[in-house]
Amino acid sequence: MVEKGRSDVHSPVGPFRTLTWQAGSVPDRDREPTMHPRLIAALVLVVLLVVFIFENTRRTKIRFIVPQFTAPLWVALAVATLVGAAAGALAARHRR
């Protein structure tokens, strides 16, 4: 029994919504798969990071105030980069 003002048609909300296309349009599943430019940029950055790591494997002495230790150069540069990025993020957040 259907109440007045309601129908048996499912709502188009949620994972089971029906998609409609205009005449002449092509549904997403029929398009050629392409790589998004952001994905390409991310892959290039990952490749560059791997090359950077393998190029900078020699150990270097690091002294910070008093303690002195040795670590691969890429680790020292990565830590310095992360500390700089965190400082920049905190400064940008503070400006808002």
Secondary structure, 3 states (H helix, E strand, C coil): CCCCCCCCCCCCCCCCCCCCCCCCCCCHHHCCCCCCHHHHHHHHHHHHHHHHHHHCCCEEEEECCCCEEEEEHHHHHHHHHHHHHHHHHHHHHHHC
